[in-house]
Amino acid sequence: MANTSSRTLRLLSLLQNHRYWPGPELAGRLGVSARTLRRDVDRLRELGYPVEAHRGVDGGLPASSGAALPPLVVDDEEAVALAVGLHLAAASGGRTAAVQPGKRRGWRPAATAEATIAEASARALAKVTQVMPSRLRRRVESGRGR
């Protein structure tokens, strides 16, 4: 069985990737008893994660959306994709070629919104790459063509 901290992070990752888990299935996935799973869920709640539990035959653990953004757990591929996407958004100045419903192709947000998106993307990219292991930073840089 993994130590408590790593198991709690694994539980958080599972809840973020799959919005509903029957309790026995989740406990089996983590290799713990139902009692240990309940304790781990309580630990997540103490840390501010909104996790609900439903009892009964159809019971389980759905993760709910919270009012604040708690820390996000991503795997290596997701971290690289996130960093590359943030880099593209920052480099493009926030401009998009997305189609907004009811608008013609090539719709773009107002210039101030573009600048705000680009600046926020650059700030988020700096935070993400700062905490990345060097092996992932190299993958991000190669994804940018470096």
Backbone as a chain_set.jsonl record, in Angstrom:
{"seq": "MANTSSRTLRLLSLLQNHRYWPGPELAGRLGVSARTLRRDVDRLRELGYPVEAHRGVDGGLPASSGAALPPLVVDDEEAVALAVGLHLAAASGGRTAAVQPGKRRGWRPAATAEATIAEASARALAKVTQVMPSRLRRRVESGRGR", "coords": {"N": [[0.849, -1.176, 0.0], [0.56, 2.234, -0.764], [2.131, 5.188, 0.672], [0.381, 7.493, 2.844], [0.258, 10.191, 1.855], [0.972, 10.012, -0.92], [-1.009, 8.252, -1.744], [-3.303, 9.763, -1.258], [-2.949, 11.831, -3.098], [-3.11, 10.318, -5.421], [-5.766, 9.464, -5.226], [-7.026, 11.953, -5.485], [-6.29, 12.57, -8.117], [-7.596, 10.478, -9.508], [-10.278, 11.133, -8.937], [-10.473, 13.568, -10.247], [-10.149, 12.861, -12.888], [-12.185, 11.1, -13.498], [-15.468, 11.478, -13.064], [-17.24, 10.113, -11.377], [-17.196, 7.542, -9.023], [-17.881, 4.295, -7.956], [-17.73, 3.368, -4.548], [-16.487, 0.793, -3.67], [-15.112, 0.095, -6.03], [-13.321, 2.222, -6.368], [-11.832, 2.01, -3.978], [-10.665, -0.497, -4.451], [-9.124, 0.142, -6.689], [-7.249, 1.791, -5.535], [-6.136, 0.035, -3.818], [-6.883, -0.286, -1.139], [-8.827, -0.539, 1.932], [-12.398, -0.026, 2.415], [-12.743, 1.564, 4.638], [-10.258, 2.911, 4.882], [-10.358, 4.331, 2.51], [-12.514, 6.071, 3.096], [-11.299, 7.605, 5.097], [-9.246, 8.803, 3.613], [-10.779, 10.338, 1.85], [-11.938, 12.067, 3.684], [-9.617, 13.409, 4.418], [-9.034, 14.78, 2.048], [-11.241, 16.506, 2.009], [-10.665, 18.054, 4.285], [-8.555, 19.447, 3.292], [-9.794, 21.161, 1.62], [-11.016, 20.275, -0.713], [-13.933, 19.741, -2.545], [-15.626, 17.011, -2.026], [-18.151, 14.733, -2.4], [-20.049, 12.131, -0.866], [-22.122, 9.407, -1.549], [-24.368, 7.214, -0.062], [-25.467, 3.755, -0.091], [-26.93, 1.385, -2.462], [-26.591, 2.482, -5.017], [-24.589, 4.195, -4.397], [-21.625, 6.258, -4.165], [-18.69, 8.097, -5.107], [-18.837, 11.161, -6.225], [-16.973, 13.804, -7.628], [-17.206, 17.197, -6.88], [-17.661, 20.464, -8.314], [-15.818, 23.204, -7.148], [-15.922, 26.412, -5.41], [-13.537, 27.74, -5.361], [-10.355, 27.339, -6.964], [-8.812, 24.422, -6.373], [-5.564, 22.852, -5.873], [-4.372, 21.316, -8.848], [-4.009, 18.117, -10.189], [-2.009, 16.728, -12.598], [-0.972, 14.479, -15.209], [2.176, 13.552, -16.802], [1.943, 13.876, -19.657], [-0.303, 15.527, -19.84], [0.653, 17.798, -18.509], [2.679, 18.677, -20.236], [1.153, 19.191, -22.55], [-0.485, 21.213, -21.549], [1.407, 23.237, -20.991], [2.464, 23.729, -23.581], [0.144, 24.587, -24.904], [-0.437, 26.91, -23.395], [1.822, 28.397, -24.02], [1.39, 28.813, -26.775], [-0.965, 30.349, -26.658], [-0.027, 32.608, -25.285], [1.919, 33.518, -27.078], [0.384, 34.12, -29.291], [-0.823, 36.411, -28.654], [-3.248, 36.17, -27.525], [-5.128, 36.039, -29.471], [-7.639, 34.352, -31.351], [-8.858, 31.901, -33.654], [-11.231, 30.896, -33.426], [-14.625, 29.776, -33.808], [-17.365, 31.489, -32.826], [-20.545, 30.756, -31.487], [-23.156, 31.8, -33.574], [-21.66, 33.731, -34.784], [-19.443, 34.819, -37.43], [-16.848, 32.886, -39.067], [-13.532, 33.261, -37.835], [-13.897, 35.06, -35.837], [-12.842, 37.321, -33.33], [-11.814, 38.165, -30.004], [-12.181, 41.295, -28.216], [-9.527, 43.784, -28.299], [-8.45, 44.376, -25.738], [-9.244, 42.161, -24.281], [-7.805, 40.218, -25.633], [-5.173, 40.93, -24.955], [-5.286, 40.546, -22.213], [-5.76, 37.78, -22.038], [-3.408, 36.823, -23.248], [-1.455, 37.799, -21.473], [-2.249, 36.531, -19.078], [-1.906, 33.893, -19.877], [0.862, 33.82, -20.249], [1.738, 34.267, -17.612], [0.647, 32.006, -16.314], [1.994, 30.001, -17.738], [4.637, 30.467, -16.914], [4.415, 29.743, -14.221], [3.686, 27.037, -14.415], [5.856, 25.858, -15.832], [7.886, 26.368, -14.049], [7.528, 24.579, -11.933], [7.803, 22.162, -13.156], [9.431, 19.034, -13.757], [12.799, 18.777, -15.03], [13.002, 17.053, -17.231], [10.462, 17.178, -18.36], [10.293, 19.881, -18.974], [12.134, 20.018, -21.038], [10.747, 18.548, -23.001], [8.601, 20.255, -23.425], [9.897, 22.502, -24.473], [10.889, 21.369, -26.839], [8.498, 20.893, -28.088], [7.791, 23.4, -28.794], [9.398, 23.85, -30.851], [12.043, 24.267, -30.288]], "CA": [[0.0, 0.0, 0.0], [1.32, 3.472, -0.855], [1.996, 5.997, 1.873], [-0.853, 8.281, 2.887], [0.317, 11.37, 0.977], [0.91, 9.64, -2.341], [-2.316, 7.647, -1.99], [-4.282, 10.858, -1.304], [-2.776, 12.482, -4.402], [-3.652, 9.386, -6.429], [-7.222, 9.571, -5.099], [-7.406, 13.231, -6.081], [-6.145, 12.428, -9.565], [-8.691, 9.626, -9.988], [-11.539, 11.88, -8.851], [-10.472, 14.628, -11.253], [-10.215, 12.278, -14.222], [-13.416, 10.326, -13.662], [-16.325, 12.243, -12.176], [-18.018, 9.303, -10.441], [-16.61, 6.246, -8.716], [-18.466, 3.491, -6.875], [-16.754, 3.252, -3.475], [-15.661, -0.418, -3.712], [-14.227, 0.128, -7.198], [-12.262, 3.182, -6.084], [-10.975, 1.403, -2.949], [-9.887, -1.528, -5.136], [-8.156, 0.812, -7.563], [-6.197, 2.318, -4.675], [-5.584, -1.063, -3.037], [-7.145, -0.033, 0.278], [-10.153, -0.922, 2.412], [-13.401, 1.04, 2.366], [-12.482, 2.45, 5.778], [-9.121, 3.761, 4.519], [-10.856, 5.246, 1.49], [-13.28, 7.126, 3.784], [-10.327, 8.488, 5.765], [-8.582, 9.595, 2.574], [-11.755, 11.325, 1.374], [-12.001, 13.078, 4.749], [-8.383, 14.19, 4.321], [-9.222, 15.71, 0.928], [-12.188, 17.538, 2.452], [-9.938, 18.938, 5.201], [-7.684, 20.281, 2.454], [-10.623, 22.091, 0.86], [-11.574, 19.693, -1.928], [-15.351, 19.405, -2.364], [-15.915, 15.625, -2.405], [-19.396, 14.248, -1.808], [-20.179, 10.678, -0.859], [-23.513, 8.964, -1.504], [-24.466, 5.856, 0.466], [-26.489, 2.884, -0.658], [-26.601, 0.523, -3.599], [-26.098, 3.327, -6.107], [-23.692, 5.171, -3.788], [-20.302, 6.41, -4.737], [-17.979, 9.341, -4.859], [-18.687, 12.124, -7.311], [-16.236, 15.014, -7.279], [-18.001, 18.361, -7.255], [-16.925, 21.678, -8.634], [-15.722, 24.087, -5.997], [-15.958, 27.845, -5.668], [-12.154, 28.138, -5.585], [-9.589, 26.32, -7.667], [-7.816, 23.726, -5.553], [-4.453, 22.381, -6.716], [-4.759, 20.391, -9.903], [-3.033, 17.054, -10.416], [-1.978, 16.324, -14.005], [0.116, 13.553, -15.505], [3.242, 14.146, -17.617], [1.462, 14.295, -20.972], [-1.202, 16.667, -19.637], [1.48, 18.949, -18.149], [3.333, 19.151, -21.458], [0.109, 19.784, -23.405], [-0.891, 22.463, -20.923], [2.461, 24.231, -21.195], [2.532, 24.078, -25.006], [-1.047, 25.39, -25.188], [-0.259, 28.235, -22.787], [2.813, 29.105, -24.832], [0.735, 29.251, -28.013], [-1.895, 31.44, -26.328], [0.758, 33.794, -24.956], [2.593, 33.975, -28.296], [-0.577, 34.629, -30.267], [-1.417, 37.642, -28.146], [-4.605, 35.875, -27.09], [-6.047, 35.983, -30.618], [-8.093, 33.007, -31.691], [-9.609, 31.784, -34.904], [-12.374, 30.057, -33.062], [-15.935, 30.203, -34.267], [-18.291, 31.684, -31.725], [-21.909, 30.517, -31.977], [-23.858, 32.977, -34.083], [-20.701, 34.671, -35.379], [-18.773, 34.257, -38.591], [-15.518, 32.31, -38.807], [-12.497, 34.264, -37.684], [-14.246, 35.971, -34.758], [-11.769, 37.558, -32.374], [-12.238, 38.982, -28.881], [-11.706, 42.674, -28.216], [-8.082, 43.884, -28.106], [-8.101, 44.296, -24.315], [-9.41, 40.769, -23.871], [-6.677, 39.494, -26.205], [-3.995, 41.216, -24.138], [-5.487, 39.913, -20.914], [-5.561, 36.336, -22.229], [-1.988, 36.598, -23.513], [-0.72, 38.036, -20.22], [-2.593, 35.461, -18.143], [-1.272, 32.683, -20.392], [2.298, 33.91, -19.966], [1.91, 34.075, -16.168], [0.363, 30.602, -16.013], [3.084, 29.221, -18.315], [5.794, 30.61, -16.025], [4.153, 28.948, -13.014], [3.684, 25.617, -14.758], [7.205, 25.398, -16.174], [8.724, 26.485, -12.856], [7.388, 23.394, -11.089], [7.982, 20.96, -13.97], [10.753, 18.395, -13.772], [13.569, 19.208, -16.203], [12.707, 16.188, -18.388], [9.235, 17.68, -18.99], [10.603, 21.198, -19.563], [12.78, 19.756, -22.342], [9.686, 18.15, -23.944], [7.838, 21.467, -23.746], [10.72, 23.32, -25.364], [10.938, 20.726, -28.153], [7.173, 21.075, -28.662], [7.744, 24.76, -29.322], [10.316, 23.932, -31.985], [13.402, 24.613, -29.839]], "C": [[0.895, 1.239, 0.0], [1.182, 4.263, 0.443], [0.794, 6.93, 1.731], [-0.841, 9.448, 1.91], [0.196, 10.992, -0.494], [-0.44, 9.01, -2.679], [-3.392, 8.729, -2.09], [-4.171, 11.616, -2.626], [-3.314, 11.613, -5.526], [-5.17, 9.428, -6.423], [-7.707, 10.859, -5.752], [-7.337, 13.163, -7.603], [-7.266, 11.583, -10.153], [-10.018, 10.372, -9.983], [-11.613, 12.98, -9.906], [-10.632, 14.067, -12.657], [-11.528, 11.572, -14.517], [-14.39, 10.879, -12.642], [-17.146, 11.412, -11.195], [-17.369, 7.946, -10.262], [-17.469, 5.526, -7.694], [-17.371, 3.263, -5.824], [-15.89, 2.0, -3.538], [-14.685, -0.432, -4.894], [-13.045, 1.067, -6.954], [-11.3, 2.633, -5.033], [-10.092, 0.325, -3.578], [-8.803, -0.929, -6.005], [-6.965, 1.337, -6.769], [-5.523, 1.23, -3.839], [-5.75, -0.88, -1.541], [-8.533, -0.537, 0.649], [-11.109, 0.259, 2.27], [-13.166, 2.046, 3.49], [-11.329, 3.41, 5.472], [-9.542, 4.767, 3.453], [-11.635, 6.385, 2.131], [-12.346, 8.107, 4.475], [-9.61, 9.375, 4.753], [-9.508, 10.665, 2.012], [-11.896, 12.432, 2.413], [-10.773, 13.984, 4.705], [-8.485, 15.198, 3.171], [-10.168, 16.841, 1.309], [-11.51, 18.541, 3.378], [-9.026, 19.888, 4.437], [-8.469, 21.232, 1.55], [-11.195, 21.561, -0.434], [-13.03, 19.3, -1.685], [-15.662, 18.0, -2.896], [-17.16, 15.187, -1.659], [-19.377, 12.725, -1.83], [-21.657, 10.342, -0.734], [-23.534, 7.512, -1.064], [-25.514, 5.05, -0.286], [-25.994, 2.103, -1.852], [-26.01, 1.325, -4.75], [-25.113, 4.372, -5.604], [-22.346, 5.214, -4.469], [-19.743, 7.761, -4.414], [-17.938, 10.201, -6.108], [-17.855, 13.298, -6.82], [-17.077, 16.202, -7.731], [-17.099, 19.531, -7.591], [-16.935, 22.577, -7.413], [-15.778, 25.533, -6.405], [-14.55, 28.359, -5.973], [-11.436, 27.001, -6.299], [-8.602, 25.666, -6.709], [-6.662, 23.303, -6.45], [-4.941, 21.306, -7.678], [-3.658, 19.36, -10.092], [-3.133, 16.631, -11.879], [-0.838, 15.337, -14.196], [1.111, 14.24, -16.443], [2.739, 14.684, -18.945], [0.54, 15.52, -20.861], [-0.41, 17.929, -19.303], [2.162, 19.53, -19.382], [2.311, 19.818, -22.37], [-0.348, 21.127, -22.857], [0.138, 23.558, -21.18], [2.548, 24.671, -22.653], [1.325, 24.951, -25.385], [-0.953, 26.792, -24.608], [0.756, 29.06, -23.572], [2.182, 29.637, -26.126], [-0.215, 30.418, -27.759], [-1.14, 32.719, -26.013], [1.4, 34.386, -26.207], [1.633, 34.584, -29.305], [-1.191, 35.951, -29.83], [-2.847, 37.423, -27.713], [-5.6, 35.796, -28.23], [-6.424, 34.546, -30.902], [-8.764, 33.049, -33.052], [-10.827, 30.916, -34.653], [-13.663, 30.631, -33.627], [-16.839, 30.305, -33.047], [-19.694, 31.452, -32.254], [-22.58, 31.817, -32.403], [-22.949, 33.994, -34.742], [-20.054, 34.009, -36.586], [-17.387, 33.753, -38.219], [-14.495, 33.437, -38.718], [-12.831, 35.28, -36.61], [-13.079, 36.106, -33.8], [-12.297, 38.409, -31.227], [-11.685, 40.39, -29.003], [-10.227, 42.71, -27.873], [-7.695, 43.781, -26.634], [-8.243, 42.877, -23.797], [-8.261, 39.93, -24.401], [-5.432, 39.688, -25.353], [-4.104, 40.523, -22.78], [-5.25, 38.414, -21.003], [-4.086, 36.04, -22.436], [-1.169, 36.76, -22.236], [-0.984, 36.929, -19.207], [-1.948, 34.145, -18.576], [0.217, 32.678, -20.082], [2.573, 33.699, -18.477], [1.705, 32.614, -15.785], [1.481, 29.705, -16.548], [4.318, 29.279, -17.419], [5.623, 29.759, -14.771], [4.247, 27.456, -13.301], [5.098, 25.127, -15.031], [8.14, 25.471, -14.967], [8.671, 25.219, -11.999], [7.564, 22.084, -11.861], [9.356, 20.354, -13.763], [11.476, 18.758, -15.073], [13.272, 18.351, -17.43], [11.447, 16.647, -19.097], [9.467, 19.049, -19.619], [11.251, 21.016, -20.929], [11.74, 19.368, -23.389], [8.865, 19.36, -24.37], [8.605, 22.318, -24.736], [10.804, 22.688, -26.751], [9.593, 20.843, -28.851], [6.989, 22.459, -29.254], [8.688, 24.921, -30.517], [11.72, 24.315, -31.586], [14.271, 23.396, -29.834]], "O": [[1.898, 1.268, 0.713], [0.249, 4.048, 1.217], [0.266, 7.125, 0.636], [-1.826, 9.673, 1.207], [-0.593, 11.585, -1.228], [-0.96, 9.211, -3.777], [-4.297, 8.625, -2.918], [-5.185, 11.999, -3.209], [-3.909, 12.119, -6.478], [-5.799, 9.428, -7.481], [-8.693, 10.85, -6.489], [-8.235, 13.648, -8.292], [-7.827, 11.937, -11.19], [-10.8, 10.253, -10.927], [-12.695, 13.292, -10.404], [-11.194, 14.732, -13.528], [-11.93, 11.464, -15.675], [-14.146, 10.751, -11.442], [-17.703, 11.974, -10.252], [-17.032, 7.277, -11.239], [-17.764, 6.098, -6.645], [-16.221, 2.996, -6.172], [-14.666, 2.112, -3.468], [-13.561, -0.918, -4.767], [-11.907, 0.743, -7.295], [-10.085, 2.772, -5.176], [-8.903, 0.243, -3.271], [-7.684, -1.44, -6.051], [-5.83, 1.336, -7.246], [-4.479, 1.461, -3.23], [-4.88, -1.263, -0.759], [-9.319, -0.914, -0.221], [-10.689, 1.392, 2.036], [-13.369, 3.246, 3.306], [-11.422, 4.6, 5.775], [-9.127, 5.925, 3.491], [-11.447, 7.544, 1.761], [-12.58, 9.315, 4.441], [-9.392, 10.561, 5.005], [-9.068, 11.78, 1.73], [-11.965, 13.609, 2.059], [-10.879, 15.19, 4.931], [-8.065, 16.346, 3.315], [-9.925, 18.0, 0.971], [-11.75, 19.743, 3.273], [-8.759, 21.001, 4.888], [-7.88, 22.014, 0.805], [-11.803, 22.318, -1.19], [-13.327, 18.598, -0.718], [-15.93, 17.83, -4.085], [-17.217, 15.262, -0.431], [-18.764, 12.112, -2.704], [-22.363, 10.923, 0.09], [-22.816, 6.676, -1.613], [-26.337, 5.598, -1.019], [-24.817, 2.144, -2.21], [-25.044, 0.897, -5.383], [-24.828, 5.339, -6.31], [-21.982, 4.327, -5.242], [-20.256, 8.481, -3.557], [-17.084, 9.991, -6.969], [-18.031, 13.738, -5.684], [-17.601, 16.207, -8.846], [-15.933, 19.577, -7.202], [-17.949, 22.694, -6.725], [-15.695, 25.86, -7.589], [-14.384, 29.301, -6.749], [-11.862, 25.848, -6.242], [-7.645, 26.31, -6.281], [-6.773, 23.388, -7.673], [-5.811, 20.499, -7.35], [-2.482, 19.719, -10.146], [-4.198, 16.227, -12.346], [0.14, 15.348, -13.448], [0.902, 15.389, -16.833], [3.06, 15.81, -19.325], [0.602, 16.43, -21.688], [-0.76, 19.016, -19.764], [2.213, 20.748, -19.547], [2.571, 20.894, -22.908], [-0.572, 22.07, -23.616], [-0.22, 24.678, -21.546], [2.692, 25.861, -22.93], [1.475, 25.939, -26.104], [-1.348, 27.759, -25.258], [0.579, 30.262, -23.767], [2.422, 30.78, -26.515], [-0.267, 31.363, -28.545], [-1.557, 33.801, -26.425], [1.426, 35.604, -26.381], [2.014, 35.459, -30.083], [-1.99, 36.541, -30.558], [-3.594, 38.386, -27.546], [-6.779, 35.522, -28.008], [-5.621, 33.632, -30.713], [-9.181, 34.105, -33.529], [-11.369, 30.29, -35.564], [-13.765, 31.83, -33.887], [-17.049, 29.327, -32.329], [-20.017, 31.899, -33.355], [-22.566, 32.807, -31.671], [-23.425, 35.026, -35.215], [-20.112, 32.789, -36.744], [-16.823, 34.138, -37.194], [-14.584, 34.434, -39.435], [-12.12, 36.276, -36.474], [-12.405, 35.124, -33.49], [-13.138, 39.283, -31.443], [-10.802, 40.639, -29.824], [-9.713, 41.79, -27.236], [-6.689, 43.146, -26.317], [-7.449, 42.435, -22.965], [-7.784, 39.029, -23.711], [-4.718, 38.73, -25.06], [-3.124, 39.981, -22.27], [-4.602, 37.839, -20.129], [-3.564, 35.091, -21.851], [-0.288, 35.948, -21.953], [-0.059, 36.443, -18.555], [-1.495, 33.37, -17.734], [0.771, 31.649, -19.695], [3.537, 33.024, -18.118], [2.491, 32.049, -15.025], [1.874, 28.747, -15.881], [4.97, 28.261, -17.19], [6.574, 29.127, -14.311], [4.823, 26.702, -12.516], [5.499, 24.085, -14.512], [9.095, 24.699, -14.885], [9.677, 24.836, -11.403], [7.481, 21.007, -11.27], [10.34, 21.079, -13.611], [10.837, 19.016, -16.093], [13.285, 18.857, -18.552], [11.355, 16.524, -20.319], [8.909, 19.352, -20.674], [10.96, 21.759, -21.867], [11.829, 19.803, -24.538], [8.479, 19.48, -25.533], [8.044, 22.802, -25.719], [10.791, 23.409, -27.748], [9.541, 20.888, -30.08], [6.132, 22.666, -30.113], [8.766, 25.993, -31.117], [12.528, 24.658, -32.449], [15.449, 23.48, -29.487]]}, "num_chains": 1, "name": "protein.A"}
